[in-house]
């Protein structure tokens, strides 16, 4: 392989890591373990992706707060202590990568290394000590990769992506799943901490830069705002605490413009030390939250988004997305992750799709978004069978609501978790998930129960991975639910299956009927 092919995005040469291989294995959509190092202005992170290529799992994920960009505005150089910490971190990450036998590595450095006069010397020292070749990317490229990270979780997205770091903040437009105009700015948390003159001067500075960004982007109001970066995630965690939100997964957490203003006031009144300890946010990160929430408040005021979505996917995921074939990019990340898990863990891989087709007639009014959540639940209906029977239902809820999944909102996680609970249990009352289930409307909770009870019945009628056990006919106007059982499945339809059909019909407010096809 040509050396420059291996060096794309800073992958070390074959002499350092062994000959590079393709990230993707043909049409199966599987990846090798892929290592990504991101040397930011505030933190240095090492991630190893694994599993389903369209929705990769995090095989390894480690972050070290180094504050490389601290003091950069005054000195023009990387923070000396941060530089030592970053070099130590990179030596550790390189050793870990070798120990894991990684054959593909990508490494980038962003604003601090880009702007510091000793940035080139730092890059050279990193290569000498570790074999890693850092690619120092410009601000617009940083914005593009962050926006592509959002596309990894939300294919076809539209709106504005905002990625905040220690030394810079980037904006990028998304439209029809493509990255458009993008700009960079000095609104990073560490850099703003160095603005002198007091709160009024800082506010005026933020407002001036934000006005310029708005003019440069010429962005429509009323679009979705996607937030990328550790400071935004810390603010989201505080917003969750303020609202007593029962689910702390930050990816796809939604905020409103009014919530941002309320959380800004909440932070201004809070004991930051006590809040940091309560929420498990690092001290270095919490120190940036007060200034970051000022930036967010001004960003919302100027750009006027209709809603705000937090993305845990950013530049690292964007680097992976960069190498995906176009056909793979178009796949649904949620369904790809669930299919991968089914292939790996289910007793009868492939039956999830059969089960989806079996239960779908019960939901004639489901739109495409709800249909994909129903399909995802069916794909996951049997992946936790190894759990102890006393805890299998709870394990399913945990897996659905806390798994590292893309393309699914919090309420959809809870809907899927409740459905999977009913897959293994006939009741939900008195569990530790009561607060979670309150996120659902009564109608959605009833629908999740119907889905779960339908999966519970369908799981008793396995004929094979690709054989349908029967067909439902749901007549809402007459409140009748008829199950026509295939002749081959007739021996499977006994007393317990009949009881489960009756429970399903009761959840639907219907009368159950059974018919059998001829042999």
GUVODO-944054 format. One record per residue: residue in three letters; x, y, z of N, C-alpha, C, O in turn. Coordinates in steps of 0.2 Angstrom, whole numbers, plus 5000, padded with zeros to 4 digits. Atoms other than C-alpha are relative to their C-alpha. Example, Ala and Ser with C-alpha at 12.3 -4.5 7.8 and 13.67 -1.06 7.14 Angstrom:
% residues 2
ALA500449945000506249785039500450065000500950055003/SER499649944999506849955036499650055003499950115004/
//
This chain:
% residues 519
UNK500449945000500050005000500450065000500950065004/UNK499749945000500650174996500150045007499550045010/UNK499949974994501350275011499450055002499150055007/UNK500549944999500150425008499349975002498950015005/UNK500750034999498650305008499949995008499450005011/UNK500150024993499050245026500050065004499850065010/UNK499949944996499450425032499350045000499350095003/UNK500649955000497650495028499750005007499749965011/UNK500249984994497050585043500449985006500249965012/UNK499550014995498650545052500149935002500349925008/UNK499950074998498650355052500749995000501050014995/UNK499350015001500450305056500249964994499849924992/UNK499850045006501450225042500049935002500149915008/UNK500050084999501450035040500649985004500649935008/UNK499450024996503250035048499850005007500149975011/UNK500149994993502450095064499449955003499549935008/UNK500550044997500849995065499849944996499349914997/UNK500250065004500849855052499650034994499350084994/UNK500349985006500049865034499350025002498949975005/UNK500749984999498349955035499649964996499749944990/UNK500650045003496749865030499450044999499450095003/UNK500649965001495149925024499650005007499649955010/UNK500449994994493949995038499449954999499149935004/UNK500750045001492449895030500149944996500549944991/UNK499950075002492349715026499449994995498949964996/UNK500550015006491349715009499350025002499250085005/UNK500749984999489449725010499749985007499250005008/UNK500350024994489249655027500050055005499650055010/UNK500149944996489549825035500449995007500250025011/UNK499650014994490749755048500750045000500950054994/UNK499349965000492349855053500549965004500349915009/UNK499550024995493949805061500050055006499650095006/UNK499949954995494449885077500450064997500950054993/UNK499749945003494850065072500150055005499750075009/UNK499849954995495750185083500050074998500250094992/UNK500049935002495550375083500250045006500050035012/UNK499749964995496550495093499850084998499950104993/UNK500249935001495850675095500450055005500250045011/UNK499749964996497050805102499750075000499850114996/UNK500449945000495950945107500450055005500950045008/UNK499749944996496251115116499949995007500350015011/UNK500250024993495551045132500249935002500449925008/UNK499950074998495650855132500349974994500449994988/UNK499750055005496550715123499649945001499649915006/UNK500450064999495450565119500249954995500449964989/UNK499950065004495750395112499449955000499249935005/UNK500550045001494350295105500149944995500449954990/UNK500050055004494250125098499349974998499049955002/UNK500750025003492750085087500049924998500549904996/UNK500050075001492149905085499349984998498850025000/UNK500750025001490649815078499750024994500050034989/UNK500449985006489249865066500350074998500350125001/UNK499749945002490049995055499650065000499850115001/UNK500449945000488550105053499850035007499650095007/UNK500149984994488350115071500549975005500349925009/UNK499550034997489950075079500050005008499750055011/UNK500050014993490150015097500750035002501250044998/UNK499449974998491550095108500349945004500249935010/UNK499650054997492749955111500450025006500649995011/UNK499649974995493850075121499950075000499950104994/UNK500149935000493650255126500350035006500150025012/UNK499649974994494850355137500150084998500350094993/UNK499949935000494950545140500550025005500450005011/UNK499549974995496350645149499950074998500150104993/UNK500049935001496050825152500750035001501050025006/UNK499349985001497650915147500050085000500550115002/UNK500049925001497151105144500650024996500950074998/UNK499449985004498451115130499950084998500450114997/UNK500149935002497551285125500050055006499950115004/UNK500049954995497651365142500550055000501150034999/UNK499549955000498551525142500250024993500750064992/UNK499749995007498751525123499950074997500350094994/UNK500249935002497951695120500650055002500850094998/UNK499549964998499351775130500749984998501150024996/UNK499350025002500851665127500149984993500749994990/UNK499950035007500551605109500349935000500449914995/UNK499750075000501151435115499649955004499149975007/UNK500450054997500451275121500250005008500750025010/UNK499950004993500251265140500549955002500449895000/UNK499450054998501851185147499849945004500049895002/UNK500250064996501051075160499549964995499549904996/UNK500550045005499651025147500449974995500249914993/UNK499650045005500950985134500349945003500349895000/UNK499750064997501850865146499449955001499549895000/UNK500650054999500150785151499849974993499649914993/UNK500250025007499650775132500549954998500349904995/UNK499550055002501350685128499949945004500049885001/UNK500150064996501150565142499449964998499449904997/UNK500650045002499350525137500149974993499949914992/UNK499950025006499850505119500549945000500449894996/UNK499650064999501250385124499649945003499749885000/UNK500450054997500050285134499549974995499449914994/UNK500550025005498750285120500449964994500149914992/UNK499750045005500050225107500249935003500249884999/UNK499950064997500550085119499449965000499449904999/UNK500650045000498750035121499849974993499649924992/UNK500150025006498550035103500449944997500149894994/UNK499550055002500049925100499749935003499749885000/UNK500250064996499449805114499349974997499249914997/UNK500650025003497749795105500149974993499649944990/UNK499850025007498549755089499650044994499450014989/UNK500449965005497649895080500450014993501050024993/UNK499749995007497949905061499850064997500150084992/UNK500249935003497050065058500050055005499650045010/UNK500049944995497450225067499950064996500250074991/UNK500149935002496850405064500150045006499950035011/UNK499949954994497450555074500050074997500350084992/UNK500149935002497050735073500150045006500050025011/UNK500049954995497450895082499750064998499650074992/UNK500449945002496351045082500350075003500950085002/UNK499949935000496351225087500750025004501150065002/UNK499449984996497751235101500649994996501050034996/UNK499450025004499051145091500050044993500550064991/UNK500049965007498451235075500250075001500650104997/UNK499949934999498651405083500750025003501050075003/UNK499449994996500151385094500750004996500749974991/UNK499450005004501851435088500549945001500949934996/UNK499650064999502651285095499649934998499849885000/UNK500450055002501251175088500449954995500449894996/UNK499650045004502451105074500549965004500649905002/UNK499550044996503751055087499649955004499949905005/UNK500350054996502450965097499849944996499949894998/UNK500250065005501850865082500649964999500549904998/UNK499450045002503650815078500249965006500449915005/UNK499850044994503950765096499549945001499749895003/UNK500550055000502350665096500249944996500249884998/UNK499850065004502950565081500649975002500749915001/UNK499450034997504650545088499949955005500349905006/UNK500150044994504050475104499549944999499649895003/UNK500650055000502550375099499949974993499649914992/UNK500250035006502550345080499450034997499250014991/UNK500649975002500950435079500150064995500550104997/UNK500049945004500750565065499450045000498850024997/UNK500649964999499550695070499950054994500350084991/UNK500249965006498650785056499650065003499150065007/UNK500249944998498350965061499550034995499750054990/UNK500549985005496651015053499850075001499850095007/UNK500249944999496051185050499350015003498949955003/UNK500750004997494451255058499449984996499049954998/UNK500550025004493351235043499949924999499449894999/UNK500050085000493851045042499849975006499449925007/UNK500350034993493551025061499350015000498949965002/UNK500749995000491851095058499649954995499149924997/UNK500350055005491550975043500049935003499549905003/UNK500050064997492050825053499649995005499249945006/UNK500550004994491050865068499349994997498949965000/UNK500650015003489550885057499949934997499349914997/UNK500150075002489850715049499949965006499649905005/UNK500150044994489950645066499250005002498949955004/UNK500749994999488150715068499649954995499149924997/UNK500350045005487650625052500149935002499749894999/UNK499950074998488350465059499449985004499149925004/UNK500650024995486850465072499450024997498949994998/UNK500749985003485550565062500150014992500250064990/UNK499949995007485750525043499450044997498850034999/UNK500649955003484750655032499950065005499450095003/UNK500249944995484850785046500150074996500450074991/UNK500049935002484550965043500150055007499850035012/UNK499949954995485051115054500750035001501050034996/UNK499449974999486551195062500449965006500149945011/UNK499650034995487951105071500550045003500850084999/UNK499549954997488951195084500449955005500249925009/UNK499550034996490551115091500450045004500850095001/UNK499649964995491351195106500649965003500549915005/UNK499450034997493151155112500350055004500050105007/UNK499649954995494451245123500250064997500250115000/UNK499749945003495151365110499550024994499750084992/UNK500449985005493751375097499349975000499249935004/UNK500750025001491951355092499950004992500050054989/UNK500150005007491451295075499249994999498949965003/UNK500750015002489751305066500049974993500549984989/UNK500050035006489251205051499249994998498849975003/UNK500750015002487551195041499949934998500449904994/UNK500250075003486751025037499350014997498950044999/UNK500650005004485451005024500049944996500449934992/UNK500150065003484750845017500649955001500849924996/UNK499550054999486150745025500750024998501149984997/UNK499449985003487550855018500350065004499950105006/UNK499749944996488750975026500150064995500450054990/UNK500049945004488651155019500550055003501150035004/UNK499649954998489351315024500349995008499949965012/UNK499750014993490551315040500550055001500850084997/UNK499549954998491551435050500349985007500049945010/UNK499750014993492651445065500150065004500050115000/UNK500049944996492751565079500549995006500649935008/UNK499650004994493751605095499649995006499950005012/UNK500450004994492351565107500149935003499649905006/UNK499950064996493151415115500050025007500250075009/UNK500149994993492951395134500750035003500750085007/UNK499349984997494851415139500250074997500450115001/UNK499849935003495051565127499650055003499850115004/UNK500449954997493551655134500250015007500050075010/UNK499849994993494151625152500650065000500750095005/UNK499449965000495651735147499850074998500350124997/UNK500249935002494651885141500050055006499750035011/UNK499949954994495052035153499450055000499250074994/UNK500549954999493852165159499449995003499050045004/UNK500650014996492552085168499449974996499449964990/UNK500650035004490752005164499850044995499650014990/UNK500349965005490152155154500449994994500249994988/UNK499650015005491652145143500049944996500049934990/UNK500150065002491551965141499349994996499349964990/UNK500750005004489651975136500050034994499850014989/UNK499949965006490052105124500449974994500249974988/UNK499550045005491452005116499649944997499649934991/UNK500450065003490351845114499450034995499450004990/UNK500549975004488951955107500250024993499950014988/UNK499749975006490052035094500249944995500149944989/UNK499850065004490851865088499449974998499449944992/UNK500650045002489151785088499650044994499350004989/UNK500349965005488451925077500349994993500049984988/UNK499650015006489851905065499949934997499849924991/UNK500150075002489551715064499349994997499249964992/UNK500750005003487651745061500050034993499750004988/UNK499949975007488151855046500349964995500149954990/UNK499750045005489351735039499649944998499749914993/UNK500450065002488251585040499350014997499149974993/UNK500749985003486651675034499549945001499249924997/UNK500350064999485751535043499250025001499150075004/UNK500749994998483851515044499849995007500249955010/UNK500250014993482951535060499549945000499349924995/UNK500450055000481851395066500249934998499849884997/UNK499750065002483051255062500249965007500249995012/UNK499750044994483751115074500750025001501150034996/UNK499349994998485351155083500349945003500049915008/UNK499750064998486451005086500750035004501150065001/UNK499449984995487751025101500549955000500349895002/UNK499450044999489450945100500550025004500750085003/UNK499549974996490750955113499949995007499349995010/UNK500050024993491150915131499650055004499250035009/UNK500349954996490551085138499350004999498950015004/UNK500750015002488851065129499749945004499249955007/UNK500350064997488650895136500050015008499549985011/UNK500049994993489050955154499450055001499150045007/UNK500649954999487751095152499349965000498949975003/UNK500650055001486450955146499949965007499449955009/UNK500150044993486850855162499850055005499450025009/UNK500349964995486551005173499250024998498850025003/UNK500849995002484851035163499649945002499149955005/UNK500350064998484450855167499950005007499349995010/UNK500150004993484750885185499550055002499150045007/UNK500549954999483751045185499349974999498849995003/UNK500750025002482250955177499849935004499349905003/UNK500150064997482450795188499949954994499549904995/UNK500150045006482650705171500249935002500849925005/UNK499850064997482650515175500549964995500749904998/UNK499550035005483850465160500550044999500550104996/UNK499549955000485550535160500449984994501050014993/UNK499750005007486050475142500050064997499550094996/UNK500049935003486650635134499950004993499650054990/UNK500150005007486550585116499350004999498949965001/UNK500749995002484950645108499650035006498950035005/UNK500449964995484450735124499850064997500150104993/UNK500249945003483350875119499850065005499650055011/UNK500149944996483251055126499650054996499650054990/UNK500449955003482151205122500450075001500850075006/UNK499749944999482751385120499950035007500350055011/UNK500249984994481851425136500449965006500549995011/UNK499650044995482751275145500750035001501050035006/UNK499449975000484351355140500150065005500550065009/UNK500049944995483951515149499949985007500250015011/UNK500250024993483251425164500749975003500849985009/UNK499450034998484851325165500650045002501050035006/UNK499549954999485951475163499950035007500450045011/UNK500249974993485051555179500249955005500449975010/UNK499850054995485251385188500749995001500949995007/UNK499250014999487151375185500250065004500750065008/UNK499849944997487351555190499950005008500350045011/UNK500250004993486551525207500349945004500349945010/UNK499850064997487351355210500650005003501150045001/UNK499450024997488751295221500349964995500249904995/UNK499750045005489851235206500349945003500349895000/UNK499750064997490851125217499649945002499749885001/UNK500550054998489351035225499749974994499649914993/UNK500350025007488551025207500549954997500249904994/UNK499550055003490150945200500049945003500149885000/UNK500050074997490250815213499449965000499449904999/UNK500650035001488450775212499949974994499649914993/UNK500150025007488450755193500549964998500549934992/UNK499450045002490150675192500350034994500649994990/UNK499749975005490750805180500750025003500850045008/UNK499349984997492650835181500150075002499750124999/UNK499949934998493250995189500250044995500050104994/UNK499849975005494151045174499450024995499450084992/UNK500649985004492551035164499550045003499350094999/UNK500549964996491451115177500250075000499850125000/UNK499749935000492651265177499850044994499850104994/UNK500249975006492151295159499350014999499150054994/UNK500850005001490251275161499750085000499350094996/UNK500349944999489851455167500150054993499750084991/UNK499949965006490651535152499749974993499550004989/UNK500350035005490051405140499350015000499050024994/UNK500749995000488251425145499850074998499350094995/UNK500149935003488451615141500050004993499650034989/UNK500050015007488951565124499449974997499149994992/UNK500650045002487551445122499450055000498950054996/UNK500649954999486251575128500050054994499550064991/UNK500049955006486851705115499949964993499649994989/UNK500150045006486951565102499349994998499050004993/UNK500750015000485151525105499650074998499150074994/UNK500349945001484651705106500150034993499650064990/UNK499949975007485451755089499749954994499449974990/UNK500150045005485151595079499249975000499049954995/UNK500750024999483351555086499849934997499449934993/UNK500150075002483351365084499349985002499050015007/UNK500750034998481651275085500149965006499749955011/UNK499850054994482451145097500749994999501150014995/UNK499350014999484151085103500149935001499849905006/UNK499850074999484850915102500749995001501250024998/UNK499350014998486450855111500249944996499949894996/UNK499750055004487550745100500749985004501150025005/UNK499450024997488850635109500549984994501149974995/UNK499650015006489550605091500350064997499950114997/UNK499749945003490750725084500649994996500549954991/UNK499550005005492450745076500349924999500449904994/UNK499750075001493050565080499549954996499749924991/UNK500450045004491450485073499950034993499849994988/UNK500049975006491550605059500649974995500549974989/UNK499450035004493250535054499849934998500049914992/UNK500250065002492450365054499550004994499649964989/UNK500549995006490950425043500450024994500150004988/UNK499649985006492250495031500249954996500249954989/UNK499750065004492850325026499449954998499549904995/UNK500550055002491150245024499850014993499750064990/UNK500350005007490450195007499450045000499050035005/UNK500749965000488950305002499449965001499049985005/UNK500550054999487850155002499949995008499349985011/UNK500150014993488250125020499850065004499550055009/UNK500249944996488050305026499250005000498950035004/UNK500750005001486250285020499649965005499049975006/UNK500450054996485750145032499850035007500250085009/UNK500249984994484850175048500449985006500549925007/UNK499650024995486050175062499749965006500049925009/UNK500350044995484850115075499849934998500049885002/UNK500250075002484249965065500649964998500649904999/UNK499450045001486049925060500349975006500549925007/UNK499750034993486549915078499649955003499949905006/UNK500450054997485049815083500149934996500149884998/UNK499950065004485349695068500749965002500749905003/UNK499450034998487149675073499949965007500249915008/UNK500150034994486649635091499649945000499749895003/UNK500450065001485349515085500449944997500449885000/UNK499650065002486649415075500549985005500649925005/UNK499550024995487849415089499749965006500049915009/UNK500350024993486649375104499449965000499249925005/UNK500750035000484949305099500149934999500649904996/UNK500050075001484549125099499849984993500149934991/UNK500250025007483749125082500150074996499650104994/UNK499949945004484549265072499650004994499649954990/UNK500450005006483449325058499350005002498850034998/UNK500750014998481849295068499750075001499150085001/UNK500249934998481749485073499650034994499150064995/UNK500349975006481249535055499349964999498850004998/UNK500650045000479949395055499550035005498950045004/UNK500449974995479249455071499750074999499250085001/UNK500349935002479149635065499449994995498950034996/UNK500550005005478149585050499349975003498849985001/UNK500550034996477049475062499650055004499050055004/UNK500349964995476649615074499750074996499350104999/UNK500149935004476549765061499350014999499050075000/UNK500749985001474649745057499750025006499150055005/UNK500449974994474249795075500150075000499850105005/UNK499849935000474949965071499950034994500450064991/UNK500249985006474050025056500250084999500350104993/UNK499949935000474350205060500750035001500850095001/UNK499349984998476150205064500450034994500350004988/UNK499649975005477250325054500749964999500849925003/UNK499450045001478950275047500550015006500949965008/UNK499649994994479750345063499849955005500349925009/UNK500250054996478750235074500149934998500349885002/UNK499950075003478850085063500849985001500949925002/UNK499350024999480750085064500249995008500649945009/UNK499950024992480650085084499749945001500049905005/UNK500350064999479449945083500549944997500649895000/UNK499650055003480649845071500750005005500949945006/UNK499450004995482149895083499849955006500249915008/UNK500250044994481249815098499949934998500149895002/UNK500050075002480849655088500749974999500849915000/UNK499350035001482649635083500449995007500849945007/UNK499750014993483149655102499649955004499849945010/UNK500550034996481749545108500349945004500149925009/UNK499750064997482849395112500850015002501149955003/UNK499250004999484649465114500249995008500849995009/UNK499850014993484549455133499849945004499649945010/UNK500350074998483949275135500549975005500349935009/UNK499550034995485549235145499950035007500250005012/UNK500149984993485049345160499549965004499149925001/UNK500450044995484249265175499350024999499150084998/UNK500749995001482349245173499750055004499350095002/UNK500349954995482049355188500250074998499850125000/UNK499849945002482949495180500050024993500250074991/UNK499949995007482749475162499650064997499850094993/UNK500449945002481349605160500450065001500450114997/UNK499749944998482349735169500750014996500850064994/UNK499449995004483949695159499850024993500250064990/UNK500249975007482949725143499950085001500150114996/UNK500149934999482449895150500650045000500750094997/UNK499449975000484149935154500450014994500750064992/UNK499750005007484849885137499750054996500150084992/UNK500449965005483549985128500250085002500350124997/UNK499949934998483750145138500750035001500850095001/UNK499349984998485550145142500549984995501150004995/UNK499550035005486350065127500350064995499950114995/UNK499749945004487550175116499749994993500049964988/UNK500350015006486350185101499950074997499850125001/UNK500149945003486150325088499350004997499049944996/UNK500649995004484550385079499449985005498949955002/UNK500650014996483350365094500050055006500550065010/UNK500149954995482650495106499949975007499749915007/UNK500150034993482450475125499349975000499349915003/UNK500650034999480650445124499949944996499549894998/UNK500050065004480850315110500449955004500249895003/UNK499650054996482150225121499549975005499549915006/UNK500550034995480850215135499449964997499349915000/UNK500650045004479450155123500349934998500049885000/UNK499750075002480650015117500149965006500049905006/UNK499950044993481149975135499449975003499449925005/UNK500650024997479349965141499749944996499549894998/UNK500250055004478949855126500449945001500149885002/UNK499650064999480349735129499949985008500049925009/UNK500250024993479849735148499449954999499449905002/UNK500650045001478149665142500149944996499849894997/UNK499850065004479049545131500149945005500049885003/UNK499850054995479649455147499650005006499649955010/UNK500350004994478449505160499350034999499150064994/UNK500749995001476549525162499850075003499250095002/UNK500149944997476649685172500650055001501150025000/UNK499449954999477649845175500050045006500550075008/UNK500049964994477049915191500549985006500749925006/UNK499650014994478149935206500749994998501149965002/UNK499350015002479849925196500450075002500150125003/UNK499649944999481250045198500050044994500450094994/UNK500049965006480850115181499450045000499250074995/UNK500649965000479250205186500150074998499750104994/UNK499949935002480050375184500150004993499950054989/UNK499950005007480650325167499450004996499350034991/UNK500650015004478950265161499650065000499150074996/UNK500449945000478250435166500150054994499850094993/UNK499849965005479150505151499549994994499550034989/UNK500450015005477850425140499350025001499050035007/UNK500749985000476050485136499649935002499949885001/UNK500450064999474650365141499949964994499949904994/UNK500150035006474350325123500749964998500649904996/UNK499350035002476250285120500149945004500349885002/UNK499950054996476250175135499649944999499849884999/UNK500550055002474750075130500349974993500249904993/UNK499750035006475550055113500649955001500749904998/UNK499450044998477149995120499849935003500149885002/UNK500350064997476149865130499849954995499949894995/UNK500250045005475349805115500549974996500549914994/UNK499450035003476949785106500449945004500549895001/UNK499750054995477749695121499649935000499949885000/UNK500450064999476349575123499949964993499949904993/UNK500050045006476249535104500749974999500749914996/UNK499450045001478149495104500049945005500349895003/UNK500050064996477849385119499649944997499849894998/UNK500450065003476549285110500449984994500549914993/UNK499750025006477549285094500649965001500849914998/UNK499450044998479149215103499849935002500249895002/UNK500250074998478149065108499849964993499849894994/UNK500250035007477749025089500649994995500449994989/UNK499450015005479549005082499949944996499849884998/UNK499950065004479548895067500750004997500949944995/UNK499349995003481248955061500150074999499750114999/UNK499849935000482249105058499650044995499650104995/UNK500349965006481349155042499249974999499049994993/UNK500750035001479549065044499650045005499650055011/UNK500549964997478049175049499649955004499349905001/UNK500450054996477049085063499250014998498849964999/UNK500749995002475349165057499950074998500450114997/UNK500249935002474449325053499550035004499050005006/UNK500549964996473549455063499550044995499850064990/UNK500549965003471949535057499750055006499350025010/UNK500249954995471549695068499550044997499650084992/UNK500649965002469849775065499850055006499450035010/UNK500149954995469849925076499250025001499050035006/UNK500749985000468049975071499549955004499049975007/UNK500450054997467349805077500449975007500149935010/UNK499750024994468649785091500149925000500049895005/UNK499850085001469149605085500749994998500950034993/UNK499350025002470849535084500049934999499949885003/UNK500050075002471049375074500749984998501050024995/UNK499450035001472549275074499949934996499649884998/UNK500150065005472649145059500749975001501250004999/UNK499450044999473949015064500249964994499849924992/UNK499850055005474948925051500049935002500049925008/UNK500150074999474648735050500649985004500549945009/UNK499450034997476448695055500150035007500450005011/UNK499949974993476348815070499449985005499549995011/UNK500650024996474748735076500249965007499949975012/UNK499850044993475648615089500350055005500350035011/UNK499749954996476448775096499550045004499650075009/UNK500549964997474848855100499649965005499049945003/UNK500350034995474348785116499750055005499550105004/UNK500349964994473648845133500350075001500050125002/UNK499749944998474948965137500050064994499950114995/UNK500149955006474949045119499350035000499350094998/UNK500749975000473049065120500050055006499650105005/UNK500149954995473249155137500450064998500250125000/UNK499649945002474549275129499650034995499650104995/UNK500549975005473349305115499550045003499350105001/UNK500649974996471949345127500350075003500050125003/UNK499749944997473149465136500150064996500050114997/UNK499949955006473649555120499350034998499350094998/UNK500649975002471849575115499750045006499450105004/UNK500349954994471349645133500450065000500150115001/UNK499649935000472749775131499850044994499850104995/UNK500349965006471949825114499350025001499050054997/UNK500749995000470249825121499649964995499149994993/UNK500350035005469749695109499849935002500049905007/UNK500150074999469049515108500449964995500549984989/UNK499550045003470249385103499749944996499249914999/UNK500350065004469849255089500649964997501149994996/UNK499550045003470949115083499749954994499249934994/UNK500150045006470949025066500649964998501149985000/UNK499450045003472048895058499949984993499449974990/UNK500050025008472548865040500049935000500149895004/UNK500150075002472248705032500749974999501250004997/UNK499450035001473648575032500250004993500749974991/
//
